[in-house]
Each structure stands twice: as structure tokens, then as C-alpha cells.
Amino acid sequence: MLVFEICCCHCYYLTMARQTELIRLSGEERRSLKTLFSGGNDSNRKQTRARILDLLARNTPATEIASLLGCSPTTVYNVKHRYQAEGLKSALTEKPRSGKPPRITGEEKARITALACSDAPEGHARWTLRLLADKSVELGFIDSISHNQVGEILKKTS
């Protein structure tokens, strides 16, 4: 279908409107989606992707799906293309994202937590965050750490 659009300088140009291809879910895939809907233990993103696939299989237009589910039409197209290219499992799950790996490992966090649970050093009634940070570096648990990071570690473990 050809569509006339007006650009910012008021010129007309022709574009091709996106054709919605109907996706066909197998019986097993439909059962998997129904299980997802009734289970409720999955992430919101996974639930949204499952609903997108269900509505696409019912021949609902992408723009209508986007407005119903509160996502963008691009998300609908991306889920559809991932389903067509890689299958149901890939369309429902997220791919790993790149990112900086955590600087402090679980073992280092455990050592800092254990240190905080031990008796305070001589001359002190209790551990402070600064004392814990300094002692962690002194004992070689970690190369460097701020008292704020120590606080975050202890906050997450309590």
C-alpha cells in the first residue's frame, strides 16, 4: 500500500506502509502462552511479549496492540521478528545485555560482611563504615573501597 506523507519542508513523498504479516502459533505454543498468562510468576516484560504474540496471532494490528499494552509499535515489530527468526522461547526471553561487570565480587562482599559481624577493633565500641572500608583494604580483601560502598553492601545483606 502506498502512502503519501508530508515531510518538514511540506514536500510530498511516497512510502510503503508496513504490511502486517499474520503469525501462526502452534498448539503447543498457544498452550505455553496460556500457561504464562495464568501463572503470573514471570516478569512484566515477558508477560507483555506473550500478549503481543497472542494478539498478533489473532490478526490485531501492531498499532492497536501497542496502545492496548502500553508499549511502542517498534516493540511489537521487534517481538514479531524475533519470533519469526528464532522461535517462541527467544521472543519471550531477553537477550543478555552488555554492561560493565560488577567491580566487587560476591566473595569480597561476603568477607566484608563477615568482618562487620566480628568484634570491633580495640579502642572502638563498634565498627563504623570507614573502619570497615579501611580494614578491608588493609587485610587485602579488596584493592580499594569507599565507606559508601561498604554501607551499600551491608544494606543489601541485612
C-alpha positions as CSV (number, residue, x, y, z in Angstrom):
1,M,0.0,0.0,0.0
2,L,1.4,3.4,-1.0
3,V,1.0,6.3,1.4
4,F,1.7,10.0,0.8
5,E,3.5,11.7,3.7
6,I,4.5,15.3,4.2
7,C,8.0,16.0,5.4
8,C,9.1,19.0,7.4
9,C,9.6,21.2,4.2
10,H,6.0,20.4,3.1
11,C,7.1,18.1,0.2
12,Y,5.1,15.0,-0.6
13,Y,6.9,11.7,-0.8
14,L,5.7,8.1,-1.2
15,T,6.4,5.5,1.4
16,M,5.4,1.9,1.7
17,A,3.1,1.2,4.7
18,R,4.1,-1.7,6.8
19,Q,2.2,-4.8,5.9
20,T,1.2,-6.9,8.9
21,E,2.1,-10.5,8.4
22,L,-0.1,-12.9,10.4
23,I,1.9,-15.2,12.6
24,R,0.8,-18.7,13.2
25,L,1.2,-20.2,16.7
26,S,1.2,-24.0,17.0
27,G,-1.0,-25.7,19.5
28,E,1.9,-26.2,21.9
29,E,2.9,-22.6,21.6
30,R,-0.6,-21.5,22.4
31,R,-0.6,-23.7,25.5
32,S,2.7,-22.3,26.6
33,L,1.3,-18.7,26.3
34,K,-1.8,-19.7,28.2
35,T,0.4,-21.1,31.0
36,L,2.3,-17.9,31.1
37,F,-0.9,-15.9,31.4
38,S,-2.3,-17.9,34.2
39,G,0.9,-18.4,36.1
40,G,1.7,-14.8,36.9
41,N,5.2,-15.6,38.1
42,D,7.0,-14.2,35.1
43,S,8.4,-10.7,34.6
44,N,6.1,-8.0,33.2
45,R,8.3,-7.8,30.1
46,K,7.8,-11.5,29.4
47,Q,4.1,-11.2,30.0
48,T,3.9,-8.3,27.6
49,R,5.8,-10.2,24.9
50,A,3.5,-13.1,25.3
51,R,0.4,-10.9,25.0
52,I,1.9,-9.3,21.9
53,L,2.4,-12.7,20.3
54,D,-1.1,-13.8,21.2
55,L,-2.7,-10.6,19.8
56,L,-0.5,-10.9,16.6
57,A,-1.8,-14.4,16.1
58,R,-5.3,-13.0,16.3
59,N,-4.5,-10.6,13.5
60,T,-4.6,-7.5,15.6
61,P,-2.8,-4.5,14.1
62,A,0.5,-3.6,15.6
63,T,-0.5,0.0,16.5
64,E,-3.6,-1.3,18.3
65,I,-1.5,-3.8,20.2
66,A,0.9,-1.1,21.2
67,S,-1.9,1.2,22.5
68,L,-3.6,-1.7,24.4
69,L,-0.4,-2.9,26.1
70,G,1.3,0.5,26.6
71,C,4.3,-0.2,24.5
72,S,5.6,1.2,21.3
73,P,4.8,-0.3,17.8
74,T,8.5,-0.9,17.4
75,T,8.4,-3.3,20.4
76,V,5.6,-5.2,18.7
77,Y,7.6,-5.4,15.5
78,N,10.7,-6.5,17.3
79,V,8.9,-9.3,19.2
80,K,7.2,-10.4,16.0
81,H,10.6,-10.5,14.1
82,R,12.3,-12.4,16.9
83,Y,9.5,-14.9,16.9
84,Q,9.7,-15.4,13.2
85,A,13.5,-15.6,13.2
86,E,14.3,-17.6,16.3
87,G,11.1,-19.0,17.7
88,L,8.8,-18.6,20.8
89,K,11.4,-19.0,23.5
90,S,13.7,-16.4,22.0
91,A,10.8,-14.0,21.5
92,L,9.8,-14.2,25.2
93,T,13.2,-14.0,26.9
94,E,15.6,-11.1,27.0
95,K,19.0,-11.4,25.4
96,P,21.9,-10.7,27.6
97,R,22.8,-7.0,27.8
98,S,26.3,-5.7,27.6
99,G,27.5,-3.7,30.6
100,K,30.3,-3.3,33.0
101,P,30.8,-6.3,35.2
102,P,30.5,-5.7,38.9
103,R,33.7,-4.4,40.5
104,I,33.1,-6.1,43.8
105,T,32.6,-9.9,43.7
106,G,30.4,-11.9,45.9
107,E,33.3,-13.4,47.8
108,E,34.6,-9.9,48.6
109,K,31.2,-8.8,49.8
110,A,31.0,-11.9,52.0
111,R,34.4,-11.1,53.5
112,I,33.3,-7.5,54.3
113,T,30.0,-8.8,55.8
114,A,31.9,-11.3,57.9
115,L,34.3,-8.6,59.1
116,A,31.3,-6.4,60.1
117,C,29.9,-9.3,62.2
118,S,33.2,-9.7,64.0
119,D,34.3,-7.9,67.2
120,A,35.2,-4.2,66.7
121,P,38.9,-3.3,66.8
122,E,40.5,-2.4,70.1
123,G,39.7,1.2,71.1
124,H,36.3,1.2,69.3
125,A,32.9,0.2,70.7
126,R,31.6,-0.9,67.2
127,W,32.5,-1.0,63.5
128,T,32.0,2.2,61.5
129,L,31.7,2.1,57.7
130,R,35.0,4.0,57.4
131,L,36.7,1.5,59.7
132,L,35.3,-1.4,57.7
133,A,36.5,0.1,54.5
134,D,40.0,0.8,55.8
135,K,40.3,-2.7,57.4
136,S,39.1,-4.4,54.2
137,V,41.8,-2.7,52.2
138,E,44.4,-3.4,54.9
139,L,43.5,-7.1,55.1
140,G,43.7,-7.3,51.3
141,F,40.0,-8.2,50.7
142,I,39.9,-5.6,48.0
143,D,42.2,-3.0,46.4
144,S,40.1,0.0,47.3
145,I,36.5,0.7,48.6
146,S,34.7,3.7,49.9
147,H,32.7,3.7,53.1
148,N,29.6,4.3,51.0
149,Q,30.1,1.1,49.1
150,V,30.6,-0.8,52.4
151,G,27.3,0.7,53.5
152,E,25.5,-0.5,50.3
153,I,27.0,-4.0,50.7
154,L,25.8,-4.2,54.3
155,K,22.4,-2.7,53.5
156,K,21.8,-5.4,50.9
157,T,22.8,-8.3,53.1
158,S,20.8,-7.3,56.2
